[in-house]
Amino acid sequence: MTILVLAPPDDETAFRFGSFAEAGGHRVIAPTGFDDVAVTVTADRNAGSAVELRAAGERVRGVFHRGLPPPDAAADPPAAAEAAFAYAESLAVWWSALALWPGPVANRPSPAGFVPHLDALTAAALPGMAVPPSSIGSAAPPPAPPGERIHVSRVRDGAFLGHAGAALPHGNGSEVLRFTRFDPERTRHVLLAGDEQFDLSDPAGTLAAGDRARLAPLLARLRSLGATFAVVVVQPEGERLRLLDISCHPVHHQFAHLEHRVFRAVLNGLLGGRS
């Protein structure tokens, strides 16, 4: 079986997944351009479509999608403009192909984003979820109560920047930041991998039955958005869960103690039906 790994060349998590799949006897191709892969997208006026993906002459069975590397930075404006144009063309091809392709894709592109865009504040409106205490600003965060820390993220793209008190890339105040309070002793990191869920805060990865039930609407919503490889950070709050963060870019060190099981779950999803 041929598995396509679409990721930036320095993505260690994608490399490790590819190595895992190869060890299982699958052919893995990580394209650096369109010399390695053939993409054909056919659409008609009745909204019908057909997509074919081939790599090294073979049909692709599944795609592990982590995004594309940004265009190369160039010193002179003409080269930079050409690189940006080539990147935009490549993005358009992959976005349409992976969104319409009937085969399984880990983190399928959709109208919500090339990599599924998961907004924690929107998802917190789901049953069983709650919005954590947070504030918006461009300077220093408010002080945290005793025993709590402050999670800092960038509003424009949701990128996690670190925790308050560390050396953070706040810039000169031009970025709008979200400061979210949390208790590090009570947070749970839950990884969605294919059809399985793992509690990364538990040595065995076992998700408690109560948390599984409370997370069910959220995980179903993520899957409906094409997110099948994502990490969710929650904090129990009575009968509800405070939703602190969602990311479609889990990194291998987060699940090092469960790496084999996690990659097996992702691979099983790619060898199954549409996901």
C-alpha positions in Angstrom: 0.0 0.0 0.0 1.2 3.5 -0.8 0.9 6.1 1.9 1.5 9.8 1.0 3.0 12.0 3.8 2.3 15.6 3.0 4.3 17.8 5.5 7.2 20.3 5.7 10.6 18.6 5.4 11.6 19.4 9.0 8.4 17.9 10.5 9.9 15.2 12.8 6.4 13.8 13.7 5.6 13.2 10.0 9.0 11.6 9.5 8.5 9.2 12.5 5.0 8.3 11.2 6.5 7.5 7.8 9.1 5.3 9.3 6.5 3.5 11.3 4.4 2.9 8.2 7.4 1.7 6.2 8.3 -0.8 9.0 4.9 -2.2 8.6 5.5 -3.0 5.0 3.9 0.1 3.4 5.4 2.3 0.7 5.7 5.8 2.0 6.3 8.8 -0.3 6.8 12.4 1.0 6.6 14.6 -2.1 8.7 17.6 -2.4 6.9 18.8 -5.5 4.8 17.4 -8.3 7.7 15.4 -9.8 6.9 12.7 -7.2 3.2 12.7 -7.4 0.4 13.0 -10.0 -2.8 14.8 -9.1 -5.8 14.8 -11.3 -9.0 16.6 -10.4 -12.0 16.6 -12.7 -15.1 18.6 -11.9 -18.4 19.0 -13.8 -21.1 21.7 -13.8 -23.4 19.5 -11.7 -20.9 19.6 -8.7 -19.6 16.1 -9.5 -15.9 15.4 -9.2 -13.3 12.7 -9.6 -9.8 12.8 -8.1 -6.9 10.5 -8.7 -3.7 10.5 -6.7 -0.7 8.5 -7.9 2.8 8.4 -6.5 5.7 6.7 -8.3 3.1 5.3 -10.7 1.0 3.7 -7.9 -2.4 4.6 -6.6 -2.3 6.3 -3.2 -4.1 4.5 -0.4 -4.1 7.2 2.3 -2.7 10.6 3.0 -1.1 11.8 6.3 -1.6 15.5 6.0 0.4 18.0 8.1 0.4 21.0 5.7 2.8 22.5 3.2 6.1 24.2 3.9 6.0 28.0 3.5 7.5 29.5 0.3 11.2 30.0 0.4 12.2 33.5 1.6 14.1 35.3 -1.2 16.2 38.5 -0.9 15.0 40.0 -4.2 11.3 40.9 -4.7 10.9 39.1 -8.1 12.1 35.8 -6.7 10.0 36.2 -3.6 6.9 36.9 -5.7 7.6 33.9 -7.9 8.0 31.6 -4.8 4.7 33.0 -3.3 2.9 32.4 -6.6 4.2 28.8 -6.8 3.2 28.2 -3.2 -0.4 29.5 -3.9 -0.7 27.3 -6.9 0.5 24.2 -5.0 -1.9 25.0 -2.1 -4.8 25.3 -4.5 -4.1 21.9 -6.1 -3.6 20.1 -2.8 -6.6 21.7 -1.1 -9.0 20.8 -3.9 -7.6 17.3 -4.4 -7.6 16.3 -0.7 -11.0 17.8 0.0 -12.6 15.9 -2.9 -10.6 12.7 -2.9 -12.7 9.8 -1.6 -9.8 8.0 0.1 -8.9 8.5 3.7 -7.0 11.6 4.8 -5.7 12.4 8.3 -6.9 16.0 8.8 -8.7 16.5 5.5 -8.9 20.0 4.1 -12.3 21.6 4.0 -13.9 25.1 3.7 -12.8 25.6 7.3 -9.2 25.5 6.3 -6.4 23.7 4.5 -5.5 22.1 7.9 -8.8 21.9 9.8 -9.2 25.2 11.8 -10.4 24.3 15.3 -11.5 27.3 17.4 -11.7 26.4 21.1 -14.0 29.3 21.9 -16.6 28.1 19.3 -16.2 24.5 20.3 -16.8 25.3 23.9 -20.5 25.9 23.1 -20.9 22.2 22.6 -22.7 20.1 25.3 -20.5 19.4 28.3 -17.9 22.1 27.4 -17.2 25.4 29.1 -15.3 28.5 28.2 -12.2 29.0 30.5 -11.4 32.3 32.1 -9.6 34.3 29.5 -8.8 37.9 28.4 -7.6 39.6 25.3 -4.7 42.1 25.1 -1.4 43.1 23.5 0.7 43.6 26.6 1.5 41.7 29.8 -1.3 39.3 31.0 -3.2 39.8 34.2 -1.8 38.1 37.3 -2.9 34.5 37.8 -4.5 33.3 41.0 -2.3 31.1 43.3 -1.9 27.6 41.8 -2.8 28.6 38.2 -0.8 29.5 35.1 -1.7 31.5 32.0 -1.7 30.0 28.6 -0.8 32.6 25.9 -2.0 32.2 22.3 -2.2 34.5 19.2 -5.7 35.5 18.3 -5.2 35.8 14.5 -4.3 32.1 14.0 -4.7 30.5 17.5 -1.0 29.7 17.6 0.2 28.7 21.1 3.1 31.0 22.2 3.9 29.6 25.6 3.1 30.4 29.2 3.1 33.8 30.9 6.4 34.5 32.6 8.5 32.9 29.9 10.3 34.7 27.1 7.4 35.0 24.7 7.4 36.5 21.1 5.0 39.3 22.1 6.7 41.7 19.7 6.1 45.4 20.1 2.5 45.1 21.1 1.2 44.8 17.5 -0.1 41.2 18.1 -3.5 40.6 19.8 -3.1 37.9 22.3 -5.4 35.7 24.3 -4.5 34.9 27.9 -6.2 31.8 29.4 -6.0 30.7 33.0 -5.5 27.1 33.8 -4.5 24.7 36.6 -1.5 22.6 35.4 -2.3 19.9 38.0 -5.8 19.3 36.6 -5.4 19.7 32.8 -5.9 16.6 30.6 -4.3 16.3 27.1 -6.5 14.0 24.9 -5.2 12.9 21.5 -7.6 12.0 18.7 -5.9 9.5 16.4 -8.1 7.9 13.7 -11.0 6.2 15.5 -9.3 6.1 18.8 -8.7 8.5 21.7 -5.8 8.6 24.2 -5.4 10.4 27.5 -1.8 11.6 27.2 -2.0 12.6 30.9 -2.3 8.9 31.8 0.7 6.6 31.5 -1.4 3.9 29.8 -3.3 6.4 27.7 -6.6 5.2 29.0 -9.4 7.8 28.8 -11.8 7.5 31.8 -15.3 6.6 31.0 -16.7 9.8 32.4 -14.3 12.0 30.3 -15.0 9.9 27.3 -18.7 10.5 27.6 -18.2 14.3 28.2 -15.8 14.5 25.2 -18.0 12.6 22.8 -19.8 15.6 21.3 -16.6 17.5 20.8 -14.7 14.6 19.3 -17.7 13.9 16.9 -17.6 17.6 15.9 -13.8 17.4 15.2 -14.2 14.3 13.0 -17.0 16.1 11.1 -14.6 18.9 10.3 -12.0 16.3 9.0 -9.8 16.4 12.1 -8.7 12.9 12.8 -5.3 13.6 14.3 -5.6 16.4 16.9 -4.9 17.1 20.5 -7.4 18.6 22.9 -6.5 20.2 26.2 -9.3 20.3 28.9 -9.6 20.9 32.6 -12.4 19.3 34.6 -14.8 21.8 36.1 -17.7 20.1 38.0 -19.8 18.2 35.5 -18.3 20.1 32.5 -14.9 20.4 30.9 -13.1 23.7 30.3 -11.8 23.6 26.8 -8.3 25.2 26.9 -6.9 24.4 23.4 -7.4 22.3 20.3 -4.6 21.7 17.7 -4.4 19.7 14.5 -0.6 19.6 14.9 0.2 17.1 17.6 4.0 16.6 18.0 5.7 13.3 18.8 7.1 14.3 22.2 3.5 14.8 23.5 2.8 11.1 23.0 6.3 9.6 23.2 5.1 6.9 25.7 2.3 5.9 23.4 3.9 6.5 20.0 3.5 3.0 18.6 -0.2 2.8 19.6 -0.9 6.3 18.3 0.7 5.7 14.9 -1.0 2.4 14.6 -4.4 4.1 15.2 -3.6 6.7 12.6 -2.4 4.1 10.1 -5.5 2.0 10.7 -7.6 5.1 9.8 -5.7 5.5 6.6 -6.1 1.9 5.6 -9.9 2.1 6.3 -12.6 4.1 4.7 -13.1 7.8 4.2 -12.0 9.9 7.2 
